[in-house]
């Protein structure tokens, strides 16, 4: 969240909530994650009447580069990528 915020993209998580969206918990579990673990690790993006196509394009440009950078920094990601 912080990395995306520093790029100018505001997002939120379900962290700290007692209940998660039924849509998030009901997602397919094909990769071995518990649905509640998936919900805790999810990021929520919201669009509204004020949102523009440029806003969506900006998000789509910022997210992949931010995820790639965070994966480079993560000591856990290389272990997950190798074992997966």
Secondary structure, DSSP 8 states (H G I E B T S, - for coil): -HHHHHTT---EE-TT-SS--HHHHTS--TTS--HHHHHHT-EE----TT--HHHHHHHHHHHHHHHHHHHHH-HHHHHHHHH-
